[in-house]
């Protein structure tokens, strides 16, 4: 954790509302994207992230300042997203692209081919089991390092590397099987 983040956490622990707001702003978008990829539903993702922030801010007094904040908070987001999803739906929710999503990063003038490619990619990601899908999402969506992923998932870093490799290989296979051919997004 860098010095600025450490100072921000200290201020938040003292109850400074401006520091809490800054933490919220810094982590909101990536938390919602990650929660969406776990829940596959924007409303559920937003609910899970709201609950994650409440839990994180309540637990902040016991947060160890020498540890990085992002993996700790990411773990809370994943747990809340899984619990919220399981409360609403015990089965598989298929990926659906939602046009009204305010968090979408697609160019509004994007072609139908780009959307089709995105659908193929998320369909392939959804075929992965959680033990391979979560490290992949943490690496490429939450932008955590392999060490941070290991800390977040409470796994050895070698296990994270192995699961990322396996996930990328399976994705490549799934995407090669589809008509669009292989994609190189996860190299």
N, C-alpha and C positions, 0 to 999 in steps of 0.2 A: 504494500500500500504506500502510495507516495505521501509526502508531507502535507500537501493540500487536502487530500482525502482524510488523512488522520486528524487534521485540525477540524474539518467539517464534522467528523464523527464525534469529536470531543464537544463541539458546540451543540450538536444534536442531543448528546447525552445530558447536557446541562439544560435542555428543554427549549433551546432557541428555535422559535418557529421558522425563522428564515433558513436555518440549516436543514430542518426537516423538509421544508419545501424544496430546497435545492437537491437534496437526496432524492425526493420524489421525482422532480423534473429530470434528473440525470438518468434514472433507471426505469421510468414509466414505459417508454416505447419498446425497449428491448424486452421488458418483462411481459408486456401484452403480446408481443410477437411470439415469445417462447410459450406462454400459457396457451395461446391459440393453437400452436403446433402440437401441444399435448392434448387439449380438449377438442380441437377442430370446430370450435364455435366461438364467435367473437363475444357474444354476451356472457357466456360462461367464462371465457378468458378474462374479461374485464372484472367480473365478480371475484374470480380467483386472485387476481392481482390486487384488488382492493383489500381482500382478506389478508393477503401476504404483506402488504404495507402496514396494516393494522398490527399484525403479529410482530413484524420486524421492529416497528417503533415501540411496541410494548416491551420487546425483548432487548432493546438497545442498551439499557443499563447493564446487562450482563454480557454484552458483546465485548470480546477481547480485542482491544484496539490494535494490537500488534498483528492481528490476522487481517487478510484482505476482506473487504466488505462484499464485493461482487459475488464470489462463490457462496458465501454464507446466505446472502439474500436470494441468489438463484436457487439454492436448495429449498428455501421457503416457498418460492414461486412454484417450483415443480411439485412439491408436496401438496400445496393448496390446489393447484390445477388438477392433479390426479384425484384428490378427494372430491372436489366440486364436480368433476366429470362423472365419477362413480356414483355420486348421489343422483345425478340426472339421468344417466344412461349406463346400464350395466353391459351393454354390447358395444360393438364397433360403430363409431360415427364416421361415415365416409367423408373424405375431404371434399369440400364444396367451395368454389371461389365465390365470394360474396361481393357484388358490385358496390354495395353501400358501405363497405368497410372503410372507415376513415384512416386506418393505419396502413392501407395497401401501398406498396412501394412501386407498383406498376405504373408505367407511363400511361396516362389516360388515353393517349392516341395509339397505344400498343396494338399490334396486329392480332388477329385471331390466332395466328400461328404461335405467337409468344404465349398467349393464354393457354393454348393447347399444350405447349411445352411445359408450362408451369403446372398444369393439371397432371401431366405425365410424371413430372418430378415428384409432386406431392403424393400421387398414387403410389409411386415406388417407395417413397419414404414411409408411408403408412403400412407397407407390407413388412417393414422391419419390426422385429420384436423390440420391446422397451429397452432391453439391455444393450441393443445396438443403435436404436433410434435416438435415445436420450443423449449419449455422448456426441453423436453427429449434430444434433440440434444445439447442444451447448457450444460446440466448436464453431459452427457456421452461422448460427442465429444469435446466440448470446455472446459470441466472440470471446469465449474463455480459452485460456491456454490449456495444454494437456495437464499441467500441474494443477491448475484451478479446477478442471473437470474432475480430476482424481480427488481433490479435496471436497468438492461439491457432492460427488457420488460416494464418497468414502471408499474408494478403491485404490489399489496400487497404480502408479502411473503406467507401468508396463501393461496392466490390464486395459487401461483406457486406450493406449496405443493400439493394442491388439483389436479391441472392439471397433475402433475407428477404421482400421484397415479392413476388417471383415465387413463393416457397414458399407464402406466405399465399394468394395468388390461386389457385394450383393446388389447395391444400387446400380452399378455398371451393368451387371447381368440383367436386372429387371428392365433397365432402360434399353438395353440392346435387344431384348425380346420384343419390346413395343415397336410399333411402326416408325417412331421417330428416331430410332437408332440410339447409340450411346451418347451420353453427355459428359462434359468434363468439368462441371461445376465443383465437384468435391475432390479435386486432386490436391 
